[in-house]
């Protein structure tokens, strides 16, 4: 039988044009009687070949990055018909070491494109799975994908949380979907989540390492070659938060480089256990998720009748306020946007006093209220007391720009006079996304 015969891609959609469209089938008007049987059988063969082109019985061979397949039609080295569709069973997993090529019969190897029009990743071309492809005269285009591999470009699945039942670990759990992109490949998030322990884990590229106590880390996922998303932490060795520009992973927020997908931000607490522990409470927002961020309240302990230091410079030369005590601090991590410095918008806390009252026993004085960030006053709001023992702070808020990482918000206060006594009431409040 001639190469490429008994091939329905050669058949015409106009019946009158099919008298000789296929070299193995003769349907000429007034054809010889003996040719009818042969033509009918060849039509059956053509349909059977088309069946086998699309039922997954063709298995790829070749090498991991340069794969081949043989069709029942056997096109040889002839041009592949545009629009030809095949379903292949993948015989060899794609390694990703080089661009994947696919050669049909004795033809010329051609590239492969995935559903997004990009080169496929190893996760999209796995041995013993099936893939449908259509030839467009240049590429073999995938029109299906492995279950769970294809997702919308705005991939935003999973949430990084403190494990409520175990303060020695965090979890990256399914949320808004169950997939995460790592280095251009998409992986499933197990239903139980991915555990991020505080000890015996990968820290700054070193395996079997414990986290430090009272230390901030960026949490990420990578694939060490096992095909399984694996947790790791960084706080040195490169840029902690950036946006990848590598083809196939463009736009993914990563840590250090495109191999490590950023998922969370933590600060360890100096509690029992190797590597400290994880805490996420209103006064210690020390676990943030990059994906599916939610608004979390920040709230310090309530101060009641707490003595302040009278001025005019209670916090030192040139100041009018001093910190009112570590007991009333609220500490929180905060995200930046990962943009290059020239484009980045600094993260910002909107913080203020709640239930704020200041009392000066001498009266006729000016009291100062301020929000502090990491020990530095962010500006004061003054309230003049016309009479002794009355001084209600009507407003004390601050928009505080900072940097991504761990910060302390606290209350500061003082007076204009250097006599008498001051007492403060209130708490610091804010919010953060993560």
Buried (B, 14 or more C-beta within 10 A) or exposed (E): EEBBBBBBBBBEEEEEEBBEBBBBBBBEEEEEEEBEEEBEEBBEBBEEBBEBBEEBEBBBEBEBBBBBBBBBBBBEEEEBBEEBBBBBBBBBBBEBEEEBBBBBBEBEEBBBBBBBEBBBBBBBBBEEBEBBBBBBEEBBBBEBBBEBBBBEEEBBBBBBBBBEEBBBBBBBBBBEBBBBBBBBBBBBBBEEBBBBBBBEBBBBEEEEBBBBBEBBBBBBBBBEEEEEBBBBBBBEEEEBBBBBEEEBBEEBBBBBBBBBBBBBBBBBBEEEBEBBBBBBBBBBBBBBBBBBBEEBEBBBBEBEEBEBBBBBBBBEEEBBBBBBBEEBBBBBBBBBBBEEEEEBEEBEBBBBBBEBBBBBEBBEBBBBBBBBBEEEBBEBBBBEBEEBEEBEBEEBBBEBEBEBBBBBBBBBBBBBBEEBEBBBBBBBBBBBEB
